[in-house]
Amino acid sequence: MNSKIALITGATSGIGKACAHLFAQQGYQLILVARRTQLLGEISRHLEDKYAIDIQPLVADVRNKEQLTAILEGLPTEWKKVDVLVNNAGLSQGLDPIDKGDTDDWDVMIDTNVKGLLYVTKIVSNWMIPYKSGHIINIGSIAGKEVYPNGNVYCATKHAVDALNKGMRVDLLPHHIKVTAIHPGMVETEFSIVRFKGDEERAKNVYKGFEPLLAQDIADAIWFAVSRPAHVNINDMLIMPAAQATATITQKD
């Protein structure tokens, strides 16, 4: 395979889906990891037809270490020369004070946002090391920079991503692997629908009265980081809607 390869987790919606489209447009072959079989198949077929690229669609849950490892390591050797890893799979569940939090929600967030990211990174970084090249993009959040009311555990997981990003940058430096964190503010995706467990009306209210970021905005920022010259690494990028100043302060019309 002569073209570059990007591996994207959480590829069937939001930022992951936008990245899949953008990297396909740039001629990358894609490894798309997601849980939803039908959506993954639809997106893969669409991008293959539109951009004449090859795609490996992998149905896997990043929380399931054994399943994830078997599926990734089962890829043909030529697909393991990954140039870009986008650790996008992540979610928030619930919005409760710590004393009323659902411990099952906590487990899902920690297992997905922290442990899942680690499982994928361990595998793919070991593919990159022999080639002494590669770029890992970790999707953080403004919640990884600030803690807001009722955000407790979600904020903790994204603070962990921020710390892991810094740790990866140090540990992988001798192997010439770039590492970048992209921290979005409020982006209108399925994120709030997942957080509020399917309550679409409540999710829409989150973005009412101002213009949030779009998934494409974050994909563009990721591409900017990836497309820098070899001697340039974007360590950390915090991106907010113009109408948002902090995690909790927005200007609504």
C-alpha positions as CSV (number, residue, x, y, z in Angstrom):
1,M,0.0,0.0,0.0
2,N,1.5,3.3,-1.1
3,S,-1.1,5.7,0.4
4,K,-1.1,6.8,4.0
5,I,-3.4,5.1,6.5
6,A,-5.5,6.7,9.2
7,L,-7.2,4.8,12.0
8,I,-10.2,6.5,13.5
9,T,-12.2,5.3,16.5
10,G,-15.8,6.3,17.1
11,A,-16.0,6.7,13.3
12,T,-19.8,6.5,12.7
13,S,-20.9,9.9,14.0
14,G,-19.8,13.4,15.0
15,I,-16.1,14.2,14.9
16,G,-15.0,10.7,14.0
17,K,-17.3,10.7,10.9
18,A,-16.2,14.1,9.9
19,C,-12.5,13.0,10.2
20,A,-13.3,9.9,8.1
21,H,-14.7,12.1,5.3
22,L,-11.8,14.6,5.5
23,F,-9.0,12.0,5.5
24,A,-10.7,10.1,2.7
25,Q,-10.8,13.4,0.7
26,Q,-7.0,13.7,1.3
27,G,-6.4,10.3,-0.2
28,Y,-5.8,8.3,3.0
29,Q,-6.8,4.6,3.3
30,L,-8.9,4.2,6.4
31,I,-9.3,1.9,9.3
32,L,-12.7,2.8,10.9
33,V,-13.5,1.5,14.3
34,A,-17.1,1.7,15.7
35,R,-19.8,-0.3,17.4
36,R,-22.7,0.2,15.0
37,T,-22.4,-2.3,12.3
38,Q,-24.9,-0.9,9.8
39,L,-23.8,2.7,10.1
40,L,-20.1,1.6,9.8
41,G,-20.9,-0.3,6.6
42,E,-22.9,2.6,5.1
43,I,-20.1,5.1,5.7
44,S,-17.4,2.8,4.5
45,R,-19.2,2.0,1.2
46,H,-20.0,5.7,0.6
47,L,-16.4,6.8,1.2
48,E,-14.9,4.0,-0.9
49,D,-17.2,4.8,-3.8
50,K,-16.7,8.6,-3.6
51,Y,-13.0,8.8,-3.1
52,A,-11.8,5.4,-4.6
53,I,-9.9,4.5,-1.4
54,D,-9.7,1.2,0.6
55,I,-11.3,0.9,4.0
56,Q,-11.1,-1.6,6.7
57,P,-14.3,-1.3,8.7
58,L,-13.9,-2.9,12.2
59,V,-16.9,-3.4,14.5
60,A,-15.4,-3.2,17.9
61,D,-16.0,-1.6,21.3
62,V,-12.9,0.1,22.6
63,R,-13.9,-0.9,26.1
64,N,-13.5,-4.6,25.3
65,K,-9.8,-5.2,25.5
66,E,-9.8,-8.8,24.3
67,Q,-12.2,-8.1,21.3
68,L,-10.4,-5.0,20.3
69,T,-6.9,-6.6,20.5
70,A,-8.0,-9.6,18.4
71,I,-9.6,-7.4,15.7
72,L,-6.8,-4.9,15.4
73,E,-4.0,-7.5,15.5
74,G,-6.0,-9.5,13.0
75,L,-5.5,-6.9,10.3
76,P,-3.2,-7.7,7.4
77,T,0.4,-6.6,7.9
78,E,0.2,-3.9,5.2
79,W,-2.6,-2.3,7.2
80,K,-0.5,-1.9,10.3
81,K,1.6,0.9,8.9
82,V,-0.7,3.4,10.4
83,D,0.4,7.0,9.9
84,V,-2.3,8.8,11.9
85,L,-4.4,7.5,14.9
86,V,-7.4,9.6,15.9
87,N,-8.5,8.6,19.4
88,N,-12.0,9.9,19.0
89,A,-14.2,7.3,20.8
90,G,-15.6,9.0,23.9
91,L,-18.8,9.9,25.6
92,S,-20.5,11.4,28.6
93,Q,-23.3,9.7,30.6
94,G,-25.5,11.7,32.9
95,L,-25.1,15.1,34.5
96,D,-25.5,14.6,38.2
97,P,-23.8,15.7,41.4
98,I,-21.2,13.3,42.7
99,D,-23.5,12.0,45.5
100,K,-26.3,11.2,43.1
101,G,-24.2,9.8,40.2
102,D,-24.9,6.5,38.6
103,T,-21.9,4.2,39.1
104,D,-22.7,2.3,35.9
105,D,-22.4,5.6,34.1
106,W,-19.0,6.2,35.7
107,D,-17.8,2.8,34.6
108,V,-18.9,3.5,31.0
109,M,-17.1,6.9,30.9
110,I,-13.9,5.6,32.5
111,D,-13.8,2.5,30.4
112,T,-14.4,4.3,27.1
113,N,-12.6,7.7,27.6
114,V,-9.6,6.5,29.4
115,K,-9.1,2.8,29.2
116,G,-10.3,2.4,25.7
117,L,-8.0,5.2,24.5
118,L,-5.1,3.4,26.2
119,Y,-5.9,0.0,24.7
120,V,-6.0,1.4,21.2
121,T,-2.9,3.6,21.7
122,K,-0.8,0.7,23.1
123,I,-1.5,-1.4,20.0
124,V,-1.1,1.2,17.4
125,S,2.0,3.0,18.9
126,N,3.8,-0.4,18.8
127,W,3.0,-0.5,15.0
128,M,4.4,3.0,14.6
129,I,7.6,2.5,16.6
130,P,9.5,0.3,14.1
131,Y,8.9,2.9,11.3
132,K,9.9,5.8,13.6
133,S,7.0,7.9,12.4
134,G,3.3,8.5,13.1
135,H,1.0,11.0,14.6
136,I,-1.5,10.3,17.5
137,I,-4.4,12.7,17.9
138,N,-6.3,12.5,21.2
139,I,-9.7,14.1,21.4
140,G,-10.0,15.8,24.8
141,S,-12.5,18.5,25.8
142,I,-12.8,21.9,27.6
143,A,-13.8,19.5,30.4
144,G,-10.2,18.4,30.5
145,K,-9.2,22.0,31.3
146,E,-12.0,23.0,33.6
147,V,-14.4,21.3,36.0
148,Y,-18.0,22.4,35.9
149,P,-21.0,21.6,38.1
150,N,-22.2,18.0,37.8
151,G,-19.4,17.2,35.3
152,N,-17.3,15.5,38.0
153,V,-16.5,12.1,36.5
154,Y,-16.7,13.1,32.8
155,C,-14.3,16.0,33.6
156,A,-12.0,13.6,35.4
157,T,-11.8,11.3,32.4
158,K,-11.0,14.3,30.1
159,H,-8.4,15.6,32.5
160,A,-6.9,12.1,32.3
161,V,-6.8,12.4,28.5
162,D,-5.0,15.7,28.9
163,A,-2.4,14.1,31.2
164,L,-2.1,11.0,29.0
165,N,-1.5,13.2,25.9
166,K,1.4,14.9,27.7
167,G,2.8,11.5,28.8
168,M,2.6,10.0,25.3
169,R,4.4,13.1,23.9
170,V,7.3,12.4,26.3
171,D,7.3,8.6,26.0
172,L,7.0,8.5,22.2
173,L,9.5,11.4,21.5
174,P,12.5,9.0,21.0
175,H,10.5,7.2,18.4
176,H,9.7,10.3,16.4
177,I,6.0,9.9,16.9
178,K,4.0,13.2,17.1
179,V,1.2,13.5,19.7
180,T,-1.5,16.2,19.7
181,A,-4.5,16.9,21.9
182,I,-7.6,18.6,20.4
183,H,-9.9,20.0,23.1
184,P,-13.3,21.2,21.8
185,G,-15.8,23.3,23.6
186,M,-19.4,22.9,22.7
187,V,-19.8,20.9,19.5
188,E,-23.3,19.9,18.2
189,T,-23.1,16.2,17.6
190,E,-24.8,13.2,19.1
191,F,-22.8,13.9,22.3
192,S,-25.6,15.5,24.2
193,I,-28.1,13.0,23.0
194,V,-25.9,10.2,24.5
195,R,-25.3,12.2,27.7
196,F,-29.1,12.6,28.2
197,K,-29.7,9.0,27.1
198,G,-31.8,9.7,24.0
199,D,-33.7,12.9,25.3
200,E,-33.3,14.9,22.0
201,E,-35.3,17.9,23.3
202,R,-33.0,18.3,26.3
203,A,-30.0,17.8,24.1
204,K,-31.1,20.5,21.6
205,N,-31.6,23.0,24.5
206,V,-27.8,22.7,25.3
207,Y,-27.1,24.6,22.0
208,K,-30.1,26.9,21.9
209,G,-29.5,30.6,21.5
210,F,-25.9,30.5,20.1
211,E,-24.0,28.8,17.3
212,P,-22.0,25.9,18.5
213,L,-19.0,24.3,16.8
214,L,-19.6,21.7,14.1
215,A,-17.9,18.3,13.8
216,Q,-16.3,19.6,10.6
217,D,-14.6,22.5,12.5
218,I,-12.8,19.9,14.7
219,A,-11.9,17.7,11.8
220,D,-10.4,20.8,10.1
221,A,-8.3,21.5,13.2
222,I,-7.1,17.9,13.3
223,W,-6.1,18.1,9.6
224,F,-4.2,21.3,10.3
225,A,-2.2,19.5,13.0
226,V,-1.6,16.5,10.9
227,S,-0.6,18.5,7.8
228,R,2.2,20.5,9.5
229,P,5.8,20.0,8.3
230,A,7.7,17.1,9.8
231,H,9.6,19.4,12.3
232,V,6.3,20.9,13.7
233,N,4.1,19.3,16.4
234,I,1.0,20.9,17.7
235,N,1.0,19.7,21.3
236,D,-2.3,21.1,22.4
237,M,-5.2,23.0,20.9
238,L,-8.3,24.3,22.7
239,I,-11.2,25.3,20.3
240,M,-14.3,27.1,21.4
241,P,-17.4,28.5,19.6
242,A,-17.1,32.3,19.4
243,A,-20.1,32.5,21.7
244,Q,-18.4,30.4,24.5
245,A,-15.8,31.8,26.8
246,T,-15.4,29.0,29.4
247,A,-17.0,25.6,30.0
248,T,-20.0,27.3,31.6
249,I,-20.1,30.8,30.2
250,T,-21.8,31.4,26.8
251,Q,-23.4,34.4,25.2
252,K,-26.9,33.5,24.1
253,D,-29.0,35.8,21.9
